[in-house]
Amino acid sequence: MSAALEVGFGVSETHRVTDEMSPPHLPNKVLSTPDMVRLIEGTCLFGVQPHLEEGQTTVGIHICVSHQAAVSSGEDVVVAGEISEIDRRRLVFDIKVTHGDTLISEGTHQRFIVGA
């Protein structure tokens, strides 16, 4: 793990919501909770990957987030995470998902460094 991965390290990605990310039981095409979680995990995974040693990666071990507003298909969300704690190989991220000024989700996500 590189020295860049320290408390305060941030990751952020913008994602476009697609029809495929919508729950099939809803009449409106909106971001589903499982797809939002997938975006959170992917943002954290790919955000830290360049800072790991060769042969290392991370796996998700815990997630606790809200889902408090809808985002329609075709709109963008920003997934942002900041490392708030590092305990040996465990990384804890404070998470926020936003659409413009609207808070869509907040909470925590933990990943564990495996390999090497």
Chimera marker file (.cmm) of the C-alpha trace (Angstrom):
<marker_set name="trace">
<marker id="1" x="0.000" y="0.000" z="0.000" r="1" g="1" b="0" radius="0.5"/>
<marker id="2" x="1.432" y="3.378" z="-0.963" r="1" g="1" b="0" radius="0.5"/>
<marker id="3" x="1.802" y="6.332" z="1.365" r="1" g="1" b="0" radius="0.5"/>
<marker id="4" x="-0.922" y="8.101" z="-0.661" r="1" g="1" b="0" radius="0.5"/>
<marker id="5" x="-3.533" y="5.921" z="1.026" r="1" g="1" b="0" radius="0.5"/>
<marker id="6" x="-3.979" y="7.771" z="4.282" r="1" g="1" b="0" radius="0.5"/>
<marker id="7" x="-6.856" y="9.238" z="6.232" r="1" g="1" b="0" radius="0.5"/>
<marker id="8" x="-8.316" y="12.022" z="4.099" r="1" g="1" b="0" radius="0.5"/>
<marker id="9" x="-7.572" y="10.322" z="0.751" r="1" g="1" b="0" radius="0.5"/>
<marker id="10" x="-10.555" y="10.884" z="-1.524" r="1" g="1" b="0" radius="0.5"/>
<marker id="11" x="-12.082" y="9.178" z="-4.529" r="1" g="1" b="0" radius="0.5"/>
<marker id="12" x="-14.859" y="10.492" z="-6.737" r="1" g="1" b="0" radius="0.5"/>
<marker id="13" x="-16.601" y="9.398" z="-9.937" r="1" g="1" b="0" radius="0.5"/>
<marker id="14" x="-19.551" y="10.665" z="-11.934" r="1" g="1" b="0" radius="0.5"/>
<marker id="15" x="-21.950" y="8.025" z="-13.239" r="1" g="1" b="0" radius="0.5"/>
<marker id="16" x="-24.881" y="8.316" z="-15.643" r="1" g="1" b="0" radius="0.5"/>
<marker id="17" x="-28.005" y="6.469" z="-14.456" r="1" g="1" b="0" radius="0.5"/>
<marker id="18" x="-29.365" y="4.111" z="-17.127" r="1" g="1" b="0" radius="0.5"/>
<marker id="19" x="-32.688" y="2.307" z="-17.569" r="1" g="1" b="0" radius="0.5"/>
<marker id="20" x="-30.929" y="-0.949" z="-16.684" r="1" g="1" b="0" radius="0.5"/>
<marker id="21" x="-30.182" y="0.424" z="-13.194" r="1" g="1" b="0" radius="0.5"/>
<marker id="22" x="-33.887" y="0.747" z="-12.402" r="1" g="1" b="0" radius="0.5"/>
<marker id="23" x="-35.921" y="-1.661" z="-10.269" r="1" g="1" b="0" radius="0.5"/>
<marker id="24" x="-38.244" y="-3.654" z="-12.542" r="1" g="1" b="0" radius="0.5"/>
<marker id="25" x="-41.279" y="-3.190" z="-10.266" r="1" g="1" b="0" radius="0.5"/>
<marker id="26" x="-41.357" y="0.619" z="-10.509" r="1" g="1" b="0" radius="0.5"/>
<marker id="27" x="-43.166" y="2.519" z="-13.276" r="1" g="1" b="0" radius="0.5"/>
<marker id="28" x="-40.483" y="5.258" z="-13.378" r="1" g="1" b="0" radius="0.5"/>
<marker id="29" x="-36.890" y="4.538" z="-14.356" r="1" g="1" b="0" radius="0.5"/>
<marker id="30" x="-34.801" y="5.509" z="-11.304" r="1" g="1" b="0" radius="0.5"/>
<marker id="31" x="-31.537" y="4.374" z="-9.715" r="1" g="1" b="0" radius="0.5"/>
<marker id="32" x="-32.067" y="1.220" z="-7.648" r="1" g="1" b="0" radius="0.5"/>
<marker id="33" x="-30.427" y="0.729" z="-4.268" r="1" g="1" b="0" radius="0.5"/>
<marker id="34" x="-28.431" y="-2.353" z="-5.402" r="1" g="1" b="0" radius="0.5"/>
<marker id="35" x="-27.049" y="-0.421" z="-8.378" r="1" g="1" b="0" radius="0.5"/>
<marker id="36" x="-26.201" y="2.549" z="-6.167" r="1" g="1" b="0" radius="0.5"/>
<marker id="37" x="-24.255" y="0.183" z="-3.876" r="1" g="1" b="0" radius="0.5"/>
<marker id="38" x="-22.484" y="-1.250" z="-6.946" r="1" g="1" b="0" radius="0.5"/>
<marker id="39" x="-21.435" y="2.276" z="-7.969" r="1" g="1" b="0" radius="0.5"/>
<marker id="40" x="-20.146" y="2.991" z="-4.446" r="1" g="1" b="0" radius="0.5"/>
<marker id="41" x="-18.128" y="-0.230" z="-4.343" r="1" g="1" b="0" radius="0.5"/>
<marker id="42" x="-16.708" y="0.329" z="-7.830" r="1" g="1" b="0" radius="0.5"/>
<marker id="43" x="-15.714" y="3.914" z="-7.101" r="1" g="1" b="0" radius="0.5"/>
<marker id="44" x="-13.822" y="2.880" z="-3.965" r="1" g="1" b="0" radius="0.5"/>
<marker id="45" x="-12.276" y="-0.217" z="-5.586" r="1" g="1" b="0" radius="0.5"/>
<marker id="46" x="-10.979" y="1.537" z="-8.683" r="1" g="1" b="0" radius="0.5"/>
<marker id="47" x="-10.043" y="4.699" z="-6.767" r="1" g="1" b="0" radius="0.5"/>
<marker id="48" x="-7.567" y="2.945" z="-4.489" r="1" g="1" b="0" radius="0.5"/>
<marker id="49" x="-6.347" y="0.234" z="-6.895" r="1" g="1" b="0" radius="0.5"/>
<marker id="50" x="-3.518" y="2.355" z="-8.413" r="1" g="1" b="0" radius="0.5"/>
<marker id="51" x="-2.144" y="2.929" z="-4.896" r="1" g="1" b="0" radius="0.5"/>
<marker id="52" x="-1.835" y="-0.735" z="-3.956" r="1" g="1" b="0" radius="0.5"/>
<marker id="53" x="1.167" y="-2.988" z="-4.394" r="1" g="1" b="0" radius="0.5"/>
<marker id="54" x="1.331" y="-5.309" z="-7.378" r="1" g="1" b="0" radius="0.5"/>
<marker id="55" x="-0.798" y="-8.359" z="-6.711" r="1" g="1" b="0" radius="0.5"/>
<marker id="56" x="-3.054" y="-6.568" z="-4.226" r="1" g="1" b="0" radius="0.5"/>
<marker id="57" x="-6.689" y="-5.574" z="-4.583" r="1" g="1" b="0" radius="0.5"/>
<marker id="58" x="-9.562" y="-4.800" z="-2.225" r="1" g="1" b="0" radius="0.5"/>
<marker id="59" x="-12.783" y="-6.585" z="-1.421" r="1" g="1" b="0" radius="0.5"/>
<marker id="60" x="-15.886" y="-5.035" z="0.092" r="1" g="1" b="0" radius="0.5"/>
<marker id="61" x="-16.565" y="-6.245" z="3.637" r="1" g="1" b="0" radius="0.5"/>
<marker id="62" x="-19.251" y="-3.887" z="4.942" r="1" g="1" b="0" radius="0.5"/>
<marker id="63" x="-21.566" y="-1.183" z="3.676" r="1" g="1" b="0" radius="0.5"/>
<marker id="64" x="-24.055" y="0.963" z="5.582" r="1" g="1" b="0" radius="0.5"/>
<marker id="65" x="-25.666" y="3.677" z="3.467" r="1" g="1" b="0" radius="0.5"/>
<marker id="66" x="-28.987" y="5.454" z="3.160" r="1" g="1" b="0" radius="0.5"/>
<marker id="67" x="-30.979" y="5.905" z="-0.044" r="1" g="1" b="0" radius="0.5"/>
<marker id="68" x="-33.002" y="9.036" z="0.547" r="1" g="1" b="0" radius="0.5"/>
<marker id="69" x="-33.808" y="10.507" z="-2.874" r="1" g="1" b="0" radius="0.5"/>
<marker id="70" x="-34.536" y="9.309" z="-6.401" r="1" g="1" b="0" radius="0.5"/>
<marker id="71" x="-32.399" y="9.929" z="-9.468" r="1" g="1" b="0" radius="0.5"/>
<marker id="72" x="-33.963" y="9.379" z="-12.883" r="1" g="1" b="0" radius="0.5"/>
<marker id="73" x="-32.475" y="7.499" z="-15.788" r="1" g="1" b="0" radius="0.5"/>
<marker id="74" x="-30.362" y="9.834" z="-17.900" r="1" g="1" b="0" radius="0.5"/>
<marker id="75" x="-29.247" y="11.915" z="-14.922" r="1" g="1" b="0" radius="0.5"/>
<marker id="76" x="-25.796" y="11.895" z="-13.321" r="1" g="1" b="0" radius="0.5"/>
<marker id="77" x="-24.779" y="11.034" z="-9.777" r="1" g="1" b="0" radius="0.5"/>
<marker id="78" x="-21.459" y="11.785" z="-8.125" r="1" g="1" b="0" radius="0.5"/>
<marker id="79" x="-20.130" y="9.085" z="-5.822" r="1" g="1" b="0" radius="0.5"/>
<marker id="80" x="-17.511" y="10.432" z="-3.421" r="1" g="1" b="0" radius="0.5"/>
<marker id="81" x="-15.630" y="8.582" z="-0.721" r="1" g="1" b="0" radius="0.5"/>
<marker id="82" x="-13.012" y="9.715" z="1.745" r="1" g="1" b="0" radius="0.5"/>
<marker id="83" x="-10.895" y="7.386" z="3.841" r="1" g="1" b="0" radius="0.5"/>
<marker id="84" x="-11.753" y="8.087" z="7.470" r="1" g="1" b="0" radius="0.5"/>
<marker id="85" x="-9.895" y="5.170" z="9.053" r="1" g="1" b="0" radius="0.5"/>
<marker id="86" x="-7.144" y="2.704" z="8.194" r="1" g="1" b="0" radius="0.5"/>
<marker id="87" x="-6.670" y="-0.342" z="10.403" r="1" g="1" b="0" radius="0.5"/>
<marker id="88" x="-3.849" y="-2.446" z="8.944" r="1" g="1" b="0" radius="0.5"/>
<marker id="89" x="-5.489" y="-3.697" z="5.721" r="1" g="1" b="0" radius="0.5"/>
<marker id="90" x="-9.020" y="-2.394" z="6.430" r="1" g="1" b="0" radius="0.5"/>
<marker id="91" x="-10.036" y="0.866" z="4.766" r="1" g="1" b="0" radius="0.5"/>
<marker id="92" x="-13.122" y="2.750" z="5.978" r="1" g="1" b="0" radius="0.5"/>
<marker id="93" x="-14.686" y="5.284" z="3.598" r="1" g="1" b="0" radius="0.5"/>
<marker id="94" x="-17.182" y="8.011" z="4.437" r="1" g="1" b="0" radius="0.5"/>
<marker id="95" x="-19.533" y="7.981" z="1.436" r="1" g="1" b="0" radius="0.5"/>
<marker id="96" x="-21.767" y="10.591" z="-0.190" r="1" g="1" b="0" radius="0.5"/>
<marker id="97" x="-23.777" y="10.201" z="-3.369" r="1" g="1" b="0" radius="0.5"/>
<marker id="98" x="-25.208" y="13.407" z="-4.803" r="1" g="1" b="0" radius="0.5"/>
<marker id="99" x="-27.193" y="14.640" z="-7.785" r="1" g="1" b="0" radius="0.5"/>
<marker id="100" x="-26.500" y="18.356" z="-8.092" r="1" g="1" b="0" radius="0.5"/>
<marker id="101" x="-27.290" y="19.814" z="-4.669" r="1" g="1" b="0" radius="0.5"/>
<marker id="102" x="-29.429" y="16.822" z="-3.665" r="1" g="1" b="0" radius="0.5"/>
<marker id="103" x="-28.010" y="14.269" z="-1.230" r="1" g="1" b="0" radius="0.5"/>
<marker id="104" x="-28.970" y="10.829" z="-2.510" r="1" g="1" b="0" radius="0.5"/>
<marker id="105" x="-27.009" y="8.694" z="-0.056" r="1" g="1" b="0" radius="0.5"/>
<marker id="106" x="-24.537" y="8.866" z="2.784" r="1" g="1" b="0" radius="0.5"/>
<marker id="107" x="-22.882" y="6.358" z="5.061" r="1" g="1" b="0" radius="0.5"/>
<marker id="108" x="-19.797" y="4.202" z="5.279" r="1" g="1" b="0" radius="0.5"/>
<marker id="109" x="-18.147" y="1.500" z="3.201" r="1" g="1" b="0" radius="0.5"/>
<marker id="110" x="-15.314" y="-0.776" z="4.305" r="1" g="1" b="0" radius="0.5"/>
<marker id="111" x="-12.858" y="-2.567" z="2.045" r="1" g="1" b="0" radius="0.5"/>
<marker id="112" x="-10.098" y="-4.997" z="2.936" r="1" g="1" b="0" radius="0.5"/>
<marker id="113" x="-6.766" y="-5.222" z="1.096" r="1" g="1" b="0" radius="0.5"/>
<marker id="114" x="-6.029" y="-8.793" z="-0.049" r="1" g="1" b="0" radius="0.5"/>
<marker id="115" x="-3.118" y="-10.409" z="-1.869" r="1" g="1" b="0" radius="0.5"/>
<marker id="116" x="0.640" y="-9.883" z="-1.895" r="1" g="1" b="0" radius="0.5"/>
<link id1="1" id2="2" r="1" g="1" b="0" radius="0.2"/>
<link id1="2" id2="3" r="1" g="1" b="0" radius="0.2"/>
<link id1="3" id2="4" r="1" g="1" b="0" radius="0.2"/>
<link id1="4" id2="5" r="1" g="1" b="0" radius="0.2"/>
<link id1="5" id2="6" r="1" g="1" b="0" radius="0.2"/>
<link id1="6" id2="7" r="1" g="1" b="0" radius="0.2"/>
<link id1="7" id2="8" r="1" g="1" b="0" radius="0.2"/>
<link id1="8" id2="9" r="1" g="1" b="0" radius="0.2"/>
<link id1="9" id2="10" r="1" g="1" b="0" radius="0.2"/>
<link id1="10" id2="11" r="1" g="1" b="0" radius="0.2"/>
<link id1="11" id2="12" r="1" g="1" b="0" radius="0.2"/>
<link id1="12" id2="13" r="1" g="1" b="0" radius="0.2"/>
<link id1="13" id2="14" r="1" g="1" b="0" radius="0.2"/>
<link id1="14" id2="15" r="1" g="1" b="0" radius="0.2"/>
<link id1="15" id2="16" r="1" g="1" b="0" radius="0.2"/>
<link id1="16" id2="17" r="1" g="1" b="0" radius="0.2"/>
<link id1="17" id2="18" r="1" g="1" b="0" radius="0.2"/>
<link id1="18" id2="19" r="1" g="1" b="0" radius="0.2"/>
<link id1="19" id2="20" r="1" g="1" b="0" radius="0.2"/>
<link id1="20" id2="21" r="1" g="1" b="0" radius="0.2"/>
<link id1="21" id2="22" r="1" g="1" b="0" radius="0.2"/>
<link id1="22" id2="23" r="1" g="1" b="0" radius="0.2"/>
<link id1="23" id2="24" r="1" g="1" b="0" radius="0.2"/>
<link id1="24" id2="25" r="1" g="1" b="0" radius="0.2"/>
<link id1="25" id2="26" r="1" g="1" b="0" radius="0.2"/>
<link id1="26" id2="27" r="1" g="1" b="0" radius="0.2"/>
<link id1="27" id2="28" r="1" g="1" b="0" radius="0.2"/>
<link id1="28" id2="29" r="1" g="1" b="0" radius="0.2"/>
<link id1="29" id2="30" r="1" g="1" b="0" radius="0.2"/>
<link id1="30" id2="31" r="1" g="1" b="0" radius="0.2"/>
<link id1="31" id2="32" r="1" g="1" b="0" radius="0.2"/>
<link id1="32" id2="33" r="1" g="1" b="0" radius="0.2"/>
<link id1="33" id2="34" r="1" g="1" b="0" radius="0.2"/>
<link id1="34" id2="35" r="1" g="1" b="0" radius="0.2"/>
<link id1="35" id2="36" r="1" g="1" b="0" radius="0.2"/>
<link id1="36" id2="37" r="1" g="1" b="0" radius="0.2"/>
<link id1="37" id2="38" r="1" g="1" b="0" radius="0.2"/>
<link id1="38" id2="39" r="1" g="1" b="0" radius="0.2"/>
<link id1="39" id2="40" r="1" g="1" b="0" radius="0.2"/>
<link id1="40" id2="41" r="1" g="1" b="0" radius="0.2"/>
<link id1="41" id2="42" r="1" g="1" b="0" radius="0.2"/>
<link id1="42" id2="43" r="1" g="1" b="0" radius="0.2"/>
<link id1="43" id2="44" r="1" g="1" b="0" radius="0.2"/>
<link id1="44" id2="45" r="1" g="1" b="0" radius="0.2"/>
<link id1="45" id2="46" r="1" g="1" b="0" radius="0.2"/>
<link id1="46" id2="47" r="1" g="1" b="0" radius="0.2"/>
<link id1="47" id2="48" r="1" g="1" b="0" radius="0.2"/>
<link id1="48" id2="49" r="1" g="1" b="0" radius="0.2"/>
<link id1="49" id2="50" r="1" g="1" b="0" radius="0.2"/>
<link id1="50" id2="51" r="1" g="1" b="0" radius="0.2"/>
<link id1="51" id2="52" r="1" g="1" b="0" radius="0.2"/>
<link id1="52" id2="53" r="1" g="1" b="0" radius="0.2"/>
<link id1="53" id2="54" r="1" g="1" b="0" radius="0.2"/>
<link id1="54" id2="55" r="1" g="1" b="0" radius="0.2"/>
<link id1="55" id2="56" r="1" g="1" b="0" radius="0.2"/>
<link id1="56" id2="57" r="1" g="1" b="0" radius="0.2"/>
<link id1="57" id2="58" r="1" g="1" b="0" radius="0.2"/>
<link id1="58" id2="59" r="1" g="1" b="0" radius="0.2"/>
<link id1="59" id2="60" r="1" g="1" b="0" radius="0.2"/>
<link id1="60" id2="61" r="1" g="1" b="0" radius="0.2"/>
<link id1="61" id2="62" r="1" g="1" b="0" radius="0.2"/>
<link id1="62" id2="63" r="1" g="1" b="0" radius="0.2"/>
<link id1="63" id2="64" r="1" g="1" b="0" radius="0.2"/>
<link id1="64" id2="65" r="1" g="1" b="0" radius="0.2"/>
<link id1="65" id2="66" r="1" g="1" b="0" radius="0.2"/>
<link id1="66" id2="67" r="1" g="1" b="0" radius="0.2"/>
<link id1="67" id2="68" r="1" g="1" b="0" radius="0.2"/>
<link id1="68" id2="69" r="1" g="1" b="0" radius="0.2"/>
<link id1="69" id2="70" r="1" g="1" b="0" radius="0.2"/>
<link id1="70" id2="71" r="1" g="1" b="0" radius="0.2"/>
<link id1="71" id2="72" r="1" g="1" b="0" radius="0.2"/>
<link id1="72" id2="73" r="1" g="1" b="0" radius="0.2"/>
<link id1="73" id2="74" r="1" g="1" b="0" radius="0.2"/>
<link id1="74" id2="75" r="1" g="1" b="0" radius="0.2"/>
<link id1="75" id2="76" r="1" g="1" b="0" radius="0.2"/>
<link id1="76" id2="77" r="1" g="1" b="0" radius="0.2"/>
<link id1="77" id2="78" r="1" g="1" b="0" radius="0.2"/>
<link id1="78" id2="79" r="1" g="1" b="0" radius="0.2"/>
<link id1="79" id2="80" r="1" g="1" b="0" radius="0.2"/>
<link id1="80" id2="81" r="1" g="1" b="0" radius="0.2"/>
<link id1="81" id2="82" r="1" g="1" b="0" radius="0.2"/>
<link id1="82" id2="83" r="1" g="1" b="0" radius="0.2"/>
<link id1="83" id2="84" r="1" g="1" b="0" radius="0.2"/>
<link id1="84" id2="85" r="1" g="1" b="0" radius="0.2"/>
<link id1="85" id2="86" r="1" g="1" b="0" radius="0.2"/>
<link id1="86" id2="87" r="1" g="1" b="0" radius="0.2"/>
<link id1="87" id2="88" r="1" g="1" b="0" radius="0.2"/>
<link id1="88" id2="89" r="1" g="1" b="0" radius="0.2"/>
<link id1="89" id2="90" r="1" g="1" b="0" radius="0.2"/>
<link id1="90" id2="91" r="1" g="1" b="0" radius="0.2"/>
<link id1="91" id2="92" r="1" g="1" b="0" radius="0.2"/>
<link id1="92" id2="93" r="1" g="1" b="0" radius="0.2"/>
<link id1="93" id2="94" r="1" g="1" b="0" radius="0.2"/>
<link id1="94" id2="95" r="1" g="1" b="0" radius="0.2"/>
<link id1="95" id2="96" r="1" g="1" b="0" radius="0.2"/>
<link id1="96" id2="97" r="1" g="1" b="0" radius="0.2"/>
<link id1="97" id2="98" r="1" g="1" b="0" radius="0.2"/>
<link id1="98" id2="99" r="1" g="1" b="0" radius="0.2"/>
<link id1="99" id2="100" r="1" g="1" b="0" radius="0.2"/>
<link id1="100" id2="101" r="1" g="1" b="0" radius="0.2"/>
<link id1="101" id2="102" r="1" g="1" b="0" radius="0.2"/>
<link id1="102" id2="103" r="1" g="1" b="0" radius="0.2"/>
<link id1="103" id2="104" r="1" g="1" b="0" radius="0.2"/>
<link id1="104" id2="105" r="1" g="1" b="0" radius="0.2"/>
<link id1="105" id2="106" r="1" g="1" b="0" radius="0.2"/>
<link id1="106" id2="107" r="1" g="1" b="0" radius="0.2"/>
<link id1="107" id2="108" r="1" g="1" b="0" radius="0.2"/>
<link id1="108" id2="109" r="1" g="1" b="0" radius="0.2"/>
<link id1="109" id2="110" r="1" g="1" b="0" radius="0.2"/>
<link id1="110" id2="111" r="1" g="1" b="0" radius="0.2"/>
<link id1="111" id2="112" r="1" g="1" b="0" radius="0.2"/>
<link id1="112" id2="113" r="1" g="1" b="0" radius="0.2"/>
<link id1="113" id2="114" r="1" g="1" b="0" radius="0.2"/>
<link id1="114" id2="115" r="1" g="1" b="0" radius="0.2"/>
<link id1="115" id2="116" r="1" g="1" b="0" radius="0.2"/>
</marker_set>
